[in-house]
């Protein structure tokens, strides 16, 4: 079973392709040249690889799932949820924060964590992470009038 239980399944060759090339008959050398050009125009592979490498650790991935499920969660609550020491969780959160996955927000004496940006949020949805009840996307409720108003 994949990450996220029944909500997430690895689907190899069963889904239609996401992208389709219009001229599938490009000569091999031409294709290689196009790919090399594309790679040359794209910067930042090393930092991106380092950032993505943080997701290879199951505990850090669990932390991200917890933060996605309940934005503003405290590190001590995350530690208890994943069965880790507070110090281990704090260290992992510092790595995730430094890499731009999460951001910390001080609320009085507590530090609460939330995802750093929309692409991180979307990636976690793609990986099968869900929200807890009462957590929603602001756009989902943007057109609803305030409670008691119509």
Secondary structure, 3 states (H helix, E strand, C coil): CCCCHHHCCCCCCCCCCCCCCCCCCCCHHHHHHHHHHHHHHCCCHHHHHHHHHHHHCHHHHHHHHHHHHCCCEEHHHHHHHHCCCHHHHHHHHHHHHHCCCEEEEEECCEEEEEECCHHHHHHHHHCCCCCCCCCCCHHHHCCCCCCCCC
